[in-house]
Amino acid sequence: MALEFKRVFEQVIRMGAMIDAIDFDLTDRLQLALERFAAAGDLEPVRERIDFVRGPEISGYRGAAPLDGDNAETINWIFPPPPSPERATIIAADGSQIYPDEQSPIHYYLLNVGMFIFHHGTDHLPETISFPHLAFHKSEVHDAQKRLVSNRTVDARRTLEEMRQLAAMAWNYRHSGLPVVTLYDNNLLFWAANDVTDSDQIMREYQAALVQLHDSGAILGGYVDNPHRSRVVLRLLFLMSMKDQEEVKRRQKEIPFCGDMEGLSDRHLFRAVLRPGERSAVMVQNSPRNLLYKRRGVSYEIAFFYVKVGTWEQSNIARVDIPAWVTRIPGGVDCIHALLLEQCQMQGRNPYPYALTRADELARVTGRDKQQLEEMINLELRKKGIDPRAISAKSRGKLLAHSEKRPYELRTDLR
């Protein structure tokens, strides 16, 4: 049955009426956020508030916090564009996948990791590599209960494979004498949930990849192009607006929503604060998940900063995740800051790192690729005497229901 657009149209009209009644003006809240940001120039009261929320009487704070030790940067500091290193190696990785199909005559999934190596400051041509992996063994495509692994499991394994390939390539460049910057297209605070098959093993291997990156001396950055949901800095600013520990305890349920700044995101704040090329202070996200990373070693706590990439005409606020070890490499944060700015300017009106764009192109699996892969698999099935057209009754029913044609059979056994 086709969608009844007449009924949908009536609902669209009602939606339009509702939109007219919604207040989208966040000017007053943004002004409040800017005032609090300007006042956050002393780390001592910030650390005091963070101690409050890390105590047993307060729970649920998922906001920003300053770095520990001498590397801490004041919350409202703004950093101008630093000079780029004369030479550097930029390694970017991205991945894609074909999910398993329950109705397929043979169960499989595909992971494809694309890697782009850019030699900054030299005339060497970039290098392009892809790492396809076809998973078909029962131990890979089924869980312990012999069920087909979920799409979330495939996503987690793709994330792991991207980080493993980045680590392996960075290890190859560890003696180059040049800064090695590795770029990953997502946040670094990865977590394989309990519904992911072999989640504990995936997390161990992901942490092992981070250790190898650390040991290779690489500068790792997780680039988040559209951090529209991130409110960690605003939560810190709201926390700082409270007078004492008693008020923090009384209003702790307001913190996740940023209290009187609800509706704003960190992007709103830093779009107003930063000029093109500038970055925010480096901070960490206070969360149980990040605490587990830190407990594996202080070098593996995940920090972040915001940066305005692009030009005055076309700019974007991005969030860059970095492991704590990057903040301890002399010039490490400046290096990734400068190189990301240059990478984002290489695409003109599209302020996004060039190396990550190319890695995405190498990783992408198109519909035509999937069709060709299926044809190759079907050919192998026929060689083994298996008819790939033999599908379940459920799948056949779906095909018939979605088809405009209806099959008819002539019965010859009736009298």
C-alpha positions as CSV (number, residue, x, y, z in Angstrom):
1,M,0.0,0.0,0.0
2,A,1.3,3.4,-0.9
3,L,1.9,6.2,1.6
4,E,-1.3,8.3,2.1
5,F,0.1,11.7,1.3
6,K,-3.2,13.4,1.9
7,R,-3.1,12.5,5.6
8,V,0.6,13.3,5.8
9,F,0.0,16.7,4.3
10,E,-2.5,17.6,7.0
11,Q,0.1,16.7,9.6
12,V,2.8,18.8,7.9
13,I,0.5,21.8,8.1
14,R,0.1,21.3,11.8
15,M,3.8,20.9,12.2
16,G,4.3,24.3,10.4
17,A,1.9,25.9,12.8
18,M,3.8,24.5,15.8
19,I,7.1,25.8,14.4
20,D,5.8,29.3,14.3
21,A,5.1,29.1,18.0
22,I,8.6,27.8,19.0
23,D,11.1,30.4,20.2
24,F,14.4,29.7,18.3
25,D,16.1,32.9,19.6
26,L,19.0,31.8,21.8
27,T,20.6,35.3,22.0
28,D,20.0,35.9,25.7
29,R,21.3,32.4,26.6
30,L,24.4,32.8,24.4
31,Q,25.2,36.1,26.0
32,L,25.0,34.5,29.4
33,A,27.3,31.7,28.3
34,L,29.8,34.3,26.9
35,E,29.8,36.2,30.2
36,R,30.5,33.0,32.2
37,F,33.2,32.0,29.7
38,A,34.9,35.3,30.1
39,A,34.8,34.9,33.9
40,A,36.4,31.5,33.8
41,G,40.0,32.7,34.0
42,D,41.1,31.1,37.2
43,L,41.7,27.3,37.4
44,E,41.5,27.1,41.2
45,P,37.7,27.5,41.5
46,V,37.3,25.3,38.5
47,R,39.2,22.5,40.1
48,E,37.2,23.0,43.3
49,R,33.9,22.5,41.5
50,I,35.3,19.5,39.7
51,D,36.2,18.0,43.1
52,F,32.6,18.5,44.1
53,V,31.1,16.6,41.3
54,R,33.7,13.8,41.6
55,G,32.7,13.2,45.2
56,P,30.2,10.5,46.3
57,E,27.4,12.9,46.9
58,I,27.2,14.2,43.3
59,S,26.6,11.9,40.3
60,G,26.1,12.2,36.6
61,Y,28.5,15.0,35.7
62,R,29.5,14.6,32.1
63,G,31.1,17.9,31.6
64,A,34.5,19.3,30.8
65,A,37.4,19.5,33.2
66,P,40.9,20.9,33.0
67,L,43.9,18.7,32.4
68,D,45.8,17.5,35.4
69,G,49.3,18.8,36.2
70,D,51.4,21.5,34.6
71,N,49.9,21.0,31.2
72,A,46.5,22.4,32.2
73,E,45.2,25.3,30.1
74,T,42.9,27.9,31.5
75,I,39.3,27.3,30.4
76,N,38.8,30.6,28.5
77,W,42.2,30.8,26.8
78,I,42.1,31.2,23.0
79,F,45.1,30.0,21.0
80,P,45.9,31.6,17.6
81,P,47.0,29.6,14.6
82,P,50.5,28.2,15.2
83,P,53.2,27.9,12.5
84,S,53.2,24.6,10.6
85,P,56.1,22.2,10.9
86,E,58.3,22.3,7.8
87,R,57.7,18.6,7.2
88,A,55.4,16.0,8.6
89,T,53.7,12.7,7.7
90,I,49.9,12.7,7.9
91,I,48.2,9.3,8.0
92,A,44.4,9.3,7.7
93,A,42.1,6.3,7.9
94,D,38.4,5.7,7.4
95,G,36.2,2.7,7.0
96,S,33.0,1.3,5.6
97,Q,31.2,-1.9,5.6
98,I,28.6,-4.3,4.1
99,Y,26.4,-5.6,6.8
100,P,25.5,-9.3,7.0
101,D,22.1,-10.4,5.6
102,E,20.1,-13.0,7.4
103,Q,18.4,-14.1,4.2
104,S,21.6,-14.6,2.2
105,P,22.4,-18.2,1.3
106,I,25.8,-17.7,2.9
107,H,26.4,-15.3,5.8
108,Y,29.3,-12.8,5.5
109,Y,30.1,-9.2,6.0
110,L,32.8,-6.9,4.6
111,L,35.0,-4.3,6.2
112,N,37.0,-1.9,4.1
113,V,39.6,0.5,5.6
114,G,41.0,3.2,3.3
115,M,44.3,4.9,4.2
116,F,45.7,8.1,2.8
117,I,49.3,9.1,3.6
118,F,50.1,12.8,2.9
119,H,53.7,14.0,3.0
120,H,53.5,17.5,4.2
121,G,56.3,19.9,3.1
122,T,57.7,17.6,0.4
123,D,57.0,16.9,-3.3
124,H,56.4,13.2,-2.6
125,L,53.1,12.0,-4.0
126,P,50.5,10.8,-1.5
127,E,50.1,7.1,-0.9
128,T,46.8,5.3,-1.1
129,I,46.1,1.9,0.5
130,S,42.9,-0.1,1.2
131,F,42.5,-3.0,3.4
132,P,39.4,-5.1,2.6
133,H,38.4,-7.9,4.9
134,L,35.7,-10.4,4.0
135,A,34.4,-12.2,7.1
136,F,32.7,-15.5,6.4
137,H,33.9,-18.0,8.9
138,K,31.3,-19.0,11.5
139,S,33.4,-17.8,14.3
140,E,33.3,-14.3,12.8
141,V,29.7,-14.0,11.5
142,H,28.0,-15.8,14.4
143,D,28.0,-15.3,18.1
144,A,28.2,-18.0,20.8
145,Q,24.5,-18.7,20.4
146,K,25.0,-19.2,16.7
147,R,23.1,-16.0,15.9
148,L,24.2,-13.7,13.1
149,V,26.3,-10.8,14.6
150,S,24.5,-7.5,14.7
151,N,25.2,-4.4,12.7
152,R,26.5,-2.7,15.9
153,T,29.1,-5.5,16.2
154,V,30.2,-4.9,12.6
155,D,30.5,-1.2,13.4
156,A,32.6,-1.9,16.4
157,R,34.9,-4.2,14.5
158,R,35.2,-1.6,11.8
159,T,36.3,1.0,14.3
160,L,38.8,-1.4,15.8
161,E,40.2,-2.2,12.3
162,E,40.6,1.5,11.5
163,M,42.6,2.1,14.7
164,R,44.7,-1.1,14.2
165,Q,45.7,-0.1,10.7
166,L,46.5,3.5,11.8
167,A,48.7,2.0,14.6
168,A,50.5,-0.4,12.3
169,M,51.3,2.4,9.7
170,A,52.4,4.8,12.4
171,W,54.8,2.1,13.7
172,N,56.4,1.9,10.2
173,Y,57.2,5.6,10.4
174,R,58.4,5.7,14.0
175,H,62.1,6.2,12.9
176,S,61.4,8.8,10.2
177,G,62.6,11.7,12.3
178,L,59.4,13.7,11.3
179,P,56.2,14.4,13.2
180,V,53.7,11.7,12.4
181,V,50.1,12.8,12.7
182,T,47.4,10.1,12.5
183,L,43.8,11.2,11.8
184,Y,40.7,9.2,12.7
185,D,37.2,10.3,11.5
186,N,35.3,10.2,14.8
187,N,35.7,10.7,18.5
188,L,38.3,8.6,20.3
189,L,36.3,7.7,23.4
190,F,35.1,4.5,21.8
191,W,33.2,1.9,23.8
192,A,31.9,-1.5,22.7
193,A,28.6,-1.9,24.5
194,N,27.5,-5.2,26.1
195,D,25.2,-6.0,23.1
196,V,28.3,-6.1,20.9
197,T,29.7,-9.7,20.3
198,D,33.1,-10.1,22.1
199,S,32.9,-6.5,23.4
200,D,35.6,-7.1,26.0
201,Q,38.0,-8.5,23.4
202,I,37.3,-5.6,21.1
203,M,38.0,-3.1,23.8
204,R,41.3,-4.8,24.7
205,E,42.5,-4.7,21.1
206,Y,41.4,-1.1,20.7
207,Q,43.4,-0.1,23.8
208,A,46.3,-2.2,22.4
209,A,46.2,-0.1,19.2
210,L,46.3,3.1,21.3
211,V,49.4,1.7,23.1
212,Q,51.1,1.0,19.8
213,L,50.3,4.5,18.6
214,H,51.7,5.9,21.8
215,D,54.9,3.8,21.6
216,S,55.4,4.9,18.0
217,G,55.4,8.6,19.1
218,A,52.5,9.4,16.8
219,I,50.2,12.4,17.4
220,L,46.7,11.0,17.2
221,G,43.6,13.1,16.5
222,G,39.9,12.1,16.3
223,Y,38.2,14.7,14.1
224,V,34.5,15.3,14.8
225,D,33.3,17.5,12.0
226,N,29.8,18.2,13.4
227,P,29.8,18.1,17.3
228,H,26.2,19.4,17.4
229,R,25.3,17.4,20.5
230,S,28.4,18.2,22.6
231,R,27.6,20.4,25.6
232,V,30.5,19.5,27.9
233,V,32.0,23.0,28.1
234,L,28.6,24.6,28.7
235,R,28.0,22.1,31.6
236,L,31.2,23.3,33.1
237,L,30.2,26.9,32.8
238,F,26.8,26.2,34.4
239,L,28.6,24.3,37.2
240,M,30.8,27.4,37.7
241,S,27.7,29.6,38.1
242,M,26.8,27.9,41.4
243,K,27.9,29.4,44.6
244,D,28.9,26.4,46.7
245,Q,28.7,22.7,47.1
246,E,25.2,22.8,48.6
247,E,23.9,24.5,45.5
248,V,25.7,22.0,43.3
249,K,24.0,19.2,45.2
250,R,20.6,20.8,45.0
251,R,20.7,21.5,41.3
252,Q,22.7,18.6,40.1
253,K,19.8,17.3,37.9
254,E,20.0,20.5,35.9
255,I,23.6,20.1,34.9
256,P,23.1,17.6,32.0
257,F,20.8,20.2,30.4
258,C,23.1,23.2,31.1
259,G,20.5,24.8,33.4
260,D,19.6,28.3,32.2
261,M,21.6,27.8,29.0
262,E,19.5,24.9,27.9
263,G,19.2,24.7,24.1
264,L,22.8,25.9,23.5
265,S,25.6,23.6,22.4
266,D,29.4,24.1,22.6
267,R,29.3,24.9,18.9
268,H,27.2,28.0,19.6
269,L,29.7,29.2,22.2
270,F,32.8,28.7,20.1
271,R,31.3,29.9,16.9
272,A,30.9,33.2,18.8
273,V,34.3,33.1,20.6
274,L,36.8,31.8,18.0
275,R,38.0,33.5,14.9
276,P,39.1,31.4,11.9
277,G,42.2,29.4,12.8
278,E,41.9,29.7,16.5
279,R,41.4,26.9,19.0
280,S,40.0,26.6,22.5
281,A,41.9,25.3,25.6
282,V,42.6,21.6,25.8
283,M,40.2,20.0,28.3
284,V,39.1,16.5,29.2
285,Q,35.6,15.1,29.5
286,N,34.6,14.0,33.0
287,S,32.9,10.6,32.6
288,P,33.1,7.1,33.9
289,R,34.2,5.9,30.5
290,N,37.1,8.3,30.3
291,L,38.1,7.4,33.8
292,L,38.4,3.8,32.6
293,Y,40.7,5.0,29.8
294,K,42.8,6.9,32.3
295,R,43.1,3.9,34.6
296,R,44.7,2.0,31.8
297,G,47.4,4.7,32.0
298,V,47.4,8.5,32.4
299,S,48.6,8.9,28.8
300,Y,45.3,7.3,27.5
301,E,42.8,9.7,29.0
302,I,41.0,11.4,26.1
303,A,41.2,15.2,25.9
304,F,39.8,17.5,23.3
305,F,39.8,21.1,21.9
306,Y,37.5,23.0,19.6
307,V,38.9,24.7,16.5
308,K,37.4,27.0,13.9
309,V,38.6,25.8,10.5
310,G,38.2,27.4,7.1
311,T,38.0,31.1,6.3
312,W,35.9,34.1,7.2
313,E,33.6,33.3,4.3
314,Q,33.2,29.6,5.0
315,S,34.1,28.3,8.4
316,N,33.2,25.4,10.7
317,I,33.6,24.5,14.4
318,A,35.1,21.1,14.8
319,R,36.1,19.1,17.9
320,V,39.4,17.3,17.9
321,D,39.9,14.5,20.4
322,I,43.5,13.7,21.4
323,P,45.0,11.3,23.9
324,A,46.7,12.9,26.9
325,W,50.1,11.8,25.6
326,V,49.8,14.3,22.8
327,T,49.7,17.1,25.3
328,R,53.0,15.9,26.7
329,I,54.8,15.9,23.3
330,P,56.6,19.2,23.0
331,G,54.7,21.1,20.3
332,G,52.3,18.2,19.8
333,V,49.1,20.2,20.1
334,D,50.4,23.0,18.0
335,C,51.5,20.5,15.3
336,I,48.0,18.9,14.9
337,H,46.3,22.3,15.2
338,A,48.4,23.8,12.4
339,L,48.2,20.8,10.1
340,L,44.4,20.5,10.4
341,L,44.1,24.1,9.5
342,E,46.1,23.6,6.3
343,Q,44.3,20.4,5.5
344,C,40.9,22.1,5.8
345,Q,42.0,24.9,3.5
346,M,43.1,22.5,0.7
347,Q,39.4,21.9,-0.2
348,G,38.5,25.6,-0.6
349,R,34.8,26.1,0.4
350,N,34.6,22.7,2.1
351,P,36.5,23.2,5.4
352,Y,37.3,19.5,6.1
353,P,40.7,17.7,6.2
354,Y,41.8,16.7,2.8
355,A,43.5,13.5,4.0
356,L,40.3,12.3,5.6
357,T,38.3,13.1,2.5
358,R,40.6,10.9,0.4
359,A,40.6,8.1,3.0
360,D,36.8,8.1,2.9
361,E,36.9,7.8,-0.9
362,L,39.2,4.9,-0.6
363,A,37.1,3.2,2.0
364,R,33.7,3.7,0.5
365,V,31.9,0.6,-0.8
366,T,29.3,1.6,-3.4
367,G,26.1,-0.2,-4.4
368,R,27.9,-1.4,-7.5
369,D,30.8,-2.8,-5.4
370,K,28.3,-4.7,-3.3
371,Q,26.6,-6.1,-6.4
372,Q,29.9,-7.2,-7.9
373,L,30.9,-8.8,-4.7
374,E,27.6,-10.7,-4.5
375,E,28.1,-11.9,-8.1
376,M,31.6,-13.2,-7.2
377,I,30.1,-15.0,-4.2
378,N,27.3,-16.5,-6.2
379,L,29.7,-17.8,-8.7
380,E,31.6,-19.6,-6.0
381,L,28.3,-21.0,-4.6
382,R,27.4,-22.4,-8.0
383,K,30.8,-24.1,-8.2
384,K,29.9,-25.9,-5.0
385,G,26.5,-26.9,-6.3
386,I,24.5,-24.3,-4.3
387,D,21.8,-22.3,-6.0
388,P,22.1,-18.7,-4.7
389,R,18.6,-18.0,-5.9
390,A,17.2,-20.4,-3.3
391,I,15.8,-18.0,-0.7
392,S,13.6,-18.5,2.3
393,A,9.8,-18.3,2.1
394,K,9.9,-15.2,4.2
395,S,12.2,-13.4,1.7
396,R,10.1,-14.6,-1.2
397,G,7.0,-13.2,0.4
398,K,8.7,-9.8,0.8
399,L,9.7,-9.8,-2.8
400,L,6.2,-10.6,-3.9
401,A,4.7,-8.0,-1.6
402,H,7.0,-5.3,-2.9
403,S,6.7,-6.2,-6.6
404,E,4.1,-4.7,-8.9
405,K,3.8,-8.1,-10.7
406,R,1.9,-11.1,-9.2
407,P,2.8,-14.7,-10.1
408,Y,0.1,-17.1,-11.2
409,E,0.3,-20.8,-11.6
410,L,-1.9,-23.1,-13.7
411,R,-3.2,-25.9,-11.6
412,T,-3.4,-29.2,-13.6
413,D,-4.2,-31.5,-10.7
414,L,-7.8,-30.3,-10.3
415,R,-10.8,-32.1,-11.8
